[in-house]
Amino acid sequence: MFLPVVLCVCGLLMQGEAQDRAAMWRGNDRNGRCQYTFTVPSPAETTCPQNAGPEVEGLKARLSLLEVLVARLSGGEIKTPQVSQSRPQNDLQESLNRAVGERNLLQAEKERLERELEGLQRRLEEMRRETERLRNKPCPAQPPVVPPSPPLQDSTLRRPAGGFGPMSHLMTRPNTRGDISSLRDSAWQYGSPGFQELKAEVTEVPAPGGTEDGTGCGELVSVAEPVTHRKTDNIMGKYGVWMQDPEAVSPYGPNMVWRIDTVGSEIRQLFGYDDMDQLSKGFPSKVLLLPDPVEGTGATMYRGSLYYQRRRSRTLIRYDLSSESIAARRELSHAGFHGQFPYSWGGYTDIDLAVDEQGLWAIYSTTKAKGAIVIAQLDPNSLEVRKTWETNIRKNSVANAFIICGKLYTVASYTSPDTTVNYVYDTATSQGRALGVPFKNKYRYNSMIDYNPVQKKLFAWDNFHIVSYDLRLGRPQAK
């Protein structure tokens, strides 16, 4: 009994939270003896631990961490962590393999697309070349079913090959002001033209026949699409004049091409190129400084001389290329000049010189003719007027004019992409009449049109572009 009493007294004497929550029971045990039971709740645990499970697991975890630290410090291998890290490593390797595979597929697809692109580019280039070939090739005539007639003079006739004389080097001469003019050829942009869709057009024309007198002459039947040879890239090349001598003499060969840019107040530079290829590339072999400035786009080349109108005057000049000096000078009596009777586009085109199978011509107007076109045939040596004809079409009502086989032809518009050769005047009969031959202004600012009797082509300068037109000549229509 002493022990229970002592425990009871101790419990009564205890203070704090333990006193408030302490409990004591009294009961008989299995043997019938009285037994006192005293309980106090734990301040940290709500239930009694069973077999010390959590403490043992915690000790195991701490022991595992300690083993890992010891293994790292000693350089040994860790078996247990490797097992836990193997799965993330496998996942990373699998993702890497998958990414590499996708990259390879994308690379293969890229190579396939590049091959297809190269194939398409080759096909486009072939189509472009075929387009140019078809454009440069005259369309074969399709005559109706009639008895065969003599063939037309071939419009692609070329002059016989001839050798070049010795070419002088590029040169400069001081102008009247004493400075040296720059004779460097202006920069040009050239390259393969863009692909254009071909159009098939059908125009009713008279059946082609033979020439009138066996000289290659005939009436204009059709004008082909323009062929572009070169393009300028600055304002100096907006309009000008280019030509080939149909009867070239030494020291220049028949393939020599000449060009004058006519934008500016002092037009004096004459550029010469060995052939059309050098013109396209922009490499002149000869540059001359003319003694007098040029007016307008009416200059022409004939029998080794350049013929042009002197600026702000009605004076015509014959400049000999071999001696590089003026060979003849003459006023064209009563001719308008410097904007009195120009073509409709302007440009001081009062006097337009031309060459055909019959020689040298001047196209102009006078006050007496009241602005109507006057045609004069000139002596190519002295520039003397041999004969004149007065037409009934006003010069400022047409865009340009040219002469073929003694016949004057006029073009209706210099800007319309689809215009016509609208008038013809025959000097042999002194009669003129309306015409309707289709004509294309591809670049919509045609400032010069001249006929070359050997090439059987029209040379033109259309808004920074040097172009040419193939022609078809046939028998004149019945009146």
C-alpha positions in Angstrom: 0.0 0.0 0.0 3.0 2.3 0.5 3.8 2.6 -3.2 0.3 3.6 -4.3 0.1 6.2 -1.5 3.4 7.7 -2.4 2.4 8.0 -6.1 -0.9 9.6 -5.2 0.8 12.1 -2.9 3.4 13.0 -5.7 0.5 13.4 -8.2 -1.2 15.8 -5.9 1.9 17.8 -5.3 2.7 18.2 -9.1 2.0 21.6 -10.6 1.5 23.0 -14.2 -0.2 21.5 -17.1 0.6 18.0 -15.9 -1.6 18.5 -12.8 -4.5 19.6 -14.8 -4.5 16.7 -17.2 -3.3 13.9 -14.9 -5.7 11.0 -14.1 -5.7 8.2 -11.5 -7.8 5.0 -11.4 -8.4 2.5 -8.8 -9.5 -1.1 -9.3 -9.0 -4.7 -8.3 -6.6 -6.9 -10.3 -7.2 -10.5 -11.3 -6.2 -11.6 -7.8 -8.8 -9.4 -6.1 -6.2 -6.9 -4.8 -6.8 -3.2 -5.0 -4.5 -1.5 -7.7 -4.0 2.3 -8.4 -3.2 3.5 -12.0 -1.8 7.0 -12.7 -1.6 8.4 -16.3 -0.1 11.6 -17.7 -0.5 12.6 -21.5 2.8 13.0 -23.4 3.5 16.7 -24.5 4.9 15.6 -27.9 3.2 12.3 -28.9 -0.4 11.6 -29.4 0.0 7.9 -29.8 2.5 5.4 -28.6 5.0 4.4 -31.2 4.8 0.7 -32.3 8.0 -1.2 -32.4 9.9 2.2 -32.9 9.1 2.0 -36.8 9.5 5.7 -37.7 12.7 6.1 -35.6 14.2 3.1 -37.3 13.3 4.3 -40.8 14.8 7.7 -40.1 17.9 6.2 -38.8 18.2 4.1 -42.0 17.7 7.2 -44.2 20.4 9.1 -42.3 22.7 6.1 -42.5 22.1 5.9 -46.3 23.0 9.6 -46.7 26.1 9.1 -44.6 27.2 6.2 -46.8 26.7 8.3 -49.9 28.9 11.1 -48.4 31.5 8.7 -47.4 31.6 7.1 -50.8 31.9 10.5 -52.6 34.8 11.5 -50.3 36.5 8.2 -50.8 36.0 8.1 -54.6 34.0 4.8 -54.5 31.0 3.8 -56.5 27.5 4.3 -55.2 25.2 1.5 -56.0 22.0 2.6 -54.4 21.8 6.1 -56.0 22.7 4.7 -59.4 19.6 2.7 -59.3 17.5 5.8 -58.6 19.2 7.9 -61.3 19.1 5.3 -64.1 15.5 6.0 -65.2 16.0 9.8 -65.7 19.1 9.1 -67.7 17.2 6.7 -69.9 14.4 9.3 -70.5 17.0 11.9 -71.5 18.7 9.6 -73.9 15.4 8.6 -75.5 14.4 12.3 -76.0 17.8 13.0 -77.5 17.5 10.2 -79.9 14.0 11.3 -80.9 15.2 14.9 -81.5 18.1 13.7 -83.7 15.7 11.6 -85.7 13.4 14.5 -86.3 16.3 16.7 -87.3 17.5 14.1 -89.9 14.0 13.9 -91.4 13.8 17.7 -91.6 17.3 17.8 -93.3 16.2 15.2 -95.8 13.0 17.2 -96.6 15.0 20.4 -97.0 17.4 18.7 -99.5 14.4 17.4 -101.5 12.8 20.8 -101.7 16.1 22.4 -102.8 16.4 19.8 -105.6 12.8 20.6 -106.7 13.7 24.4 -106.6 16.7 23.8 -108.8 14.6 21.8 -111.3 12.0 24.6 -111.4 14.7 27.2 -112.0 16.2 25.2 -114.8 12.8 24.9 -116.4 12.1 28.6 -116.0 15.5 29.4 -117.7 14.7 27.1 -120.5 11.3 28.7 -121.0 12.9 32.1 -121.0 15.4 31.2 -123.6 12.7 29.6 -125.8 10.6 32.8 -125.4 13.5 34.9 -126.6 14.2 32.5 -129.5 10.6 32.7 -130.6 10.5 36.4 -130.2 13.6 36.9 -132.3 12.5 34.5 -135.0 10.1 36.1 -137.6 6.8 34.4 -137.7 6.4 32.4 -140.9 3.8 33.7 -143.2 0.6 31.6 -143.6 -0.7 32.6 -147.0 -4.2 31.4 -148.2 -4.5 28.5 -150.6 -3.5 30.3 -153.8 -0.9 29.6 -156.5 2.5 30.1 -155.0 4.1 33.5 -155.5 7.7 34.6 -155.3 8.9 34.9 -151.7 9.3 38.1 -149.8 12.7 39.7 -149.3 14.1 38.1 -146.1 13.6 40.6 -143.3 16.5 39.2 -141.4 19.0 39.9 -144.2 22.4 40.8 -142.9 25.3 42.6 -144.5 28.2 40.5 -145.7 30.9 40.0 -143.1 33.6 42.5 -143.5 36.8 43.2 -141.6 37.4 46.1 -139.3 40.0 48.7 -140.1 42.5 49.7 -137.4 40.5 51.2 -134.4 41.8 54.3 -132.7 41.9 54.4 -129.0 39.4 56.2 -126.8 40.0 59.9 -127.0 39.0 63.3 -125.6 39.2 66.8 -127.0 38.9 70.1 -125.1 35.7 71.9 -125.7 35.3 75.5 -126.5 35.5 76.4 -122.8 38.8 74.8 -122.3 37.9 71.9 -120.0 38.2 68.2 -120.8 34.8 66.5 -121.2 34.4 63.1 -119.6 33.9 60.5 -122.3 33.3 57.6 -120.1 30.4 55.5 -121.1 27.5 55.8 -118.7 26.6 52.9 -116.4 24.1 50.5 -117.8 22.0 47.8 -116.3 21.7 44.7 -118.4 20.7 41.1 -117.7 18.3 38.5 -118.6 14.8 39.9 -119.1 12.0 38.6 -117.1 9.8 35.8 -118.5 6.8 37.1 -120.4 3.8 35.3 -121.6 3.6 35.0 -125.4 0.5 36.3 -127.0 -0.9 34.9 -130.2 -2.5 37.7 -132.3 -4.0 37.3 -135.8 -4.1 40.3 -138.1 -5.5 40.2 -141.6 -2.8 41.4 -144.0 -2.5 41.1 -147.8 -0.8 38.0 -149.1 3.0 38.6 -149.4 4.3 39.1 -152.9 7.5 39.9 -154.7 9.3 43.2 -154.6 8.5 46.0 -156.9 11.7 46.2 -158.8 14.0 43.5 -157.4 15.9 46.0 -155.2 14.3 44.7 -151.9 11.8 47.5 -151.8 8.1 47.1 -151.0 5.3 48.6 -149.0 5.3 48.1 -145.2 3.0 45.1 -144.3 3.8 44.5 -140.6 6.0 45.5 -137.8 7.1 42.7 -135.3 7.4 42.9 -131.6 10.3 45.1 -130.4 13.6 43.4 -129.3 15.5 45.1 -126.5 19.2 45.4 -126.8 20.2 47.6 -123.9 18.8 49.7 -121.0 20.3 52.8 -119.4 20.1 53.6 -115.7 20.3 57.4 -115.5 18.5 60.4 -116.9 21.0 60.9 -119.7 19.7 57.8 -121.4 16.0 58.6 -121.3 16.0 59.4 -125.0 18.7 59.4 -127.7 19.6 58.0 -131.2 21.4 54.9 -132.3 22.4 53.8 -135.8 24.5 51.6 -138.1 26.0 52.8 -141.3 24.3 50.9 -144.2 27.2 51.7 -146.5 30.2 51.7 -144.0 33.6 52.7 -145.2 37.1 52.4 -143.7 38.3 52.6 -141.0 35.0 51.3 -139.6 33.4 48.0 -140.5 29.7 47.3 -141.3 29.0 46.0 -137.8 29.9 49.2 -136.0 27.1 50.6 -133.9 26.9 54.4 -133.0 25.0 56.0 -130.2 24.3 59.6 -128.9 22.5 60.4 -125.7 20.4 63.5 -126.4 19.5 64.7 -122.9 21.2 67.9 -121.9 22.1 71.3 -123.3 25.5 70.4 -124.8 25.2 67.1 -126.7 28.5 66.4 -128.3 29.6 62.9 -127.4 29.4 60.1 -130.1 30.0 56.6 -128.8 31.1 53.8 -131.1 30.8 50.0 -130.5 32.4 47.2 -132.5 29.2 45.3 -132.7 25.8 44.7 -131.1 27.2 42.5 -128.4 29.6 45.3 -127.2 26.7 47.7 -127.3 24.7 45.4 -125.0 27.6 45.2 -122.6 28.3 48.9 -122.7 31.9 48.8 -123.9 32.6 51.5 -126.5 35.7 51.2 -128.7 35.5 54.8 -129.9 34.3 58.0 -128.4 34.3 61.2 -130.4 33.7 64.8 -129.3 31.7 66.6 -132.0 32.8 70.1 -132.9 29.2 71.4 -132.8 26.4 70.3 -130.3 23.5 68.1 -131.5 19.8 69.1 -131.6 17.1 66.5 -131.2 17.1 62.8 -132.1 17.2 63.2 -135.8 20.8 62.2 -136.5 21.7 59.4 -138.9 24.8 57.6 -140.4 25.6 57.2 -144.1 28.7 56.4 -146.1 31.2 57.0 -143.3 29.6 60.3 -142.2 27.4 61.4 -139.3 24.6 63.8 -140.4 22.9 65.9 -137.7 21.2 69.2 -137.0 23.3 71.9 -135.2 21.8 73.0 -131.9 19.4 76.1 -132.0 19.7 76.4 -135.8 18.4 74.9 -139.1 22.0 74.1 -140.1 22.8 70.6 -141.2 26.2 69.2 -140.6 28.1 66.3 -142.2 30.8 65.0 -139.9 33.4 62.7 -141.6 34.3 59.9 -139.2 37.7 59.0 -140.8 39.1 62.5 -140.6 37.0 63.4 -137.5 36.2 66.8 -138.9 33.2 68.7 -140.6 33.0 67.8 -144.3 30.0 69.9 -145.2 27.6 72.5 -143.6 24.4 73.9 -145.0 21.2 75.6 -143.9 17.9 73.8 -144.7 16.0 76.8 -146.0 12.8 77.9 -144.2 12.9 74.8 -142.0 11.5 75.2 -138.5 13.9 74.6 -135.6 14.2 74.5 -131.8 10.6 73.6 -131.1 8.7 75.3 -134.0 7.5 72.1 -135.7 8.5 69.1 -133.6 6.9 65.7 -133.4 4.1 65.3 -130.8 6.5 64.2 -128.1 8.7 67.3 -128.4 12.4 67.1 -127.8 13.3 69.7 -130.5 12.7 67.2 -133.2 12.0 69.8 -135.9 14.4 68.2 -138.4 14.6 64.4 -138.7 17.3 63.0 -141.0 16.7 59.5 -142.5 18.4 57.0 -144.9 16.8 54.4 -147.1 17.5 52.5 -150.3 17.3 55.7 -152.3 19.7 57.8 -150.2 19.6 60.7 -147.6 16.4 62.5 -146.6 15.2 65.3 -144.3 11.7 65.3 -142.7 10.7 68.8 -141.4 8.2 71.6 -141.8 8.0 75.2 -142.7 5.9 78.3 -142.0 4.7 78.2 -145.6 3.6 74.6 -145.2 1.7 75.6 -142.0 3.2 72.8 -140.0 2.6 70.0 -142.5 5.4 67.5 -143.1 7.8 68.4 -145.8 10.2 65.8 -147.3 13.5 66.7 -148.9 15.9 64.5 -150.7 19.5 65.6 -150.0 22.8 65.3 -151.7 24.9 63.2 -149.2 28.1 65.0 -150.1 27.1 68.7 -150.2 23.7 68.5 -148.3 22.1 70.4 -151.1 18.3 69.9 -151.5 17.6 68.0 -154.7 13.8 67.8 -154.5 11.0 68.5 -151.9 7.5 67.1 -151.4 4.7 68.6 -149.2 2.3 66.2 -147.5 -1.1 66.9 -146.0 -0.4 65.5 -142.5 0.8 67.9 -139.7 4.1 67.1 -138.1 3.1 67.8 -134.5 0.1 65.4 -134.9 2.3 62.3 -135.2 4.8 60.8 -132.8 7.6 60.0 -135.3 8.3 59.2 -138.9 10.7 57.1 -141.0 11.3 56.5 -144.8 11.4 53.1 -146.5 11.9 52.8 -150.3 11.0 56.5 -150.9 7.8 56.2 -148.8 7.2 58.3 -145.7 5.5 56.4 -142.8 4.2 58.1 -139.6 3.5 56.6 -136.1 0.4 57.8 -134.3 1.5 57.7 -130.7 4.8 57.6 -128.8 3.2 56.5 -125.4 0.4 54.1 -126.3 1.6 50.4 -126.0 -0.6 49.5 -128.9 -0.6 52.1 -131.6 -0.4 52.1 -135.4 1.7 53.2 -138.4 -1.2 55.5 -139.5 0.0 57.2 -142.7 2.1 56.6 -145.8 3.2 59.1 -148.4 4.8 57.9 -151.7 7.3 60.3 -153.2 7.1 58.4 -156.5 3.5 59.3 -156.9 3.2 62.3 -154.6 0.2 60.7 -153.0 -0.6 60.0 -149.3 -3.2 57.8 -147.6 -4.2 56.4 -144.2 -2.7 53.2 -143.0 -3.3 50.9 -140.0 -0.2 48.7 -139.4 0.0 47.7 -135.7 3.0 49.1 -133.8 4.2 48.5 -130.2 5.6 51.1 -127.8 6.8 48.5 -125.3 8.2 51.0 -122.8 5.7 53.8 -123.5 8.0 56.7 -124.5 9.3 56.2 -128.0 11.5 59.2 -128.9 13.3 58.0 -132.1 12.5 55.6 -135.0 14.7 55.2 -138.0 14.9 52.6 -140.8 18.1 50.7 -141.7 17.9 49.6 -145.3 20.5 46.8 -145.0 19.2 45.3 -141.7 15.6 45.7 -143.0 14.7 46.8 -139.4 13.5 49.8 -137.5 15.9 51.1 -134.8 14.1 52.9 -131.9 14.8 54.5 -128.5 12.0 53.8 -126.1 12.2 55.2 -122.6 15.8 54.3 -121.7 15.7 51.2 -123.9 17.5 50.6 -127.2 15.2 48.4 -129.3 14.7 47.2 -132.9 11.7 45.9 -134.9 11.7 43.3 -137.7 9.6 44.3 -140.8 7.7 42.6 -143.6 7.6 44.4 -146.9 5.2 43.3 -149.7 3.5 44.5 -152.8 1.5 47.7 -152.5 -2.3 47.3 -152.1 -4.4 48.0 -155.2 -5.7 51.5 -155.3 
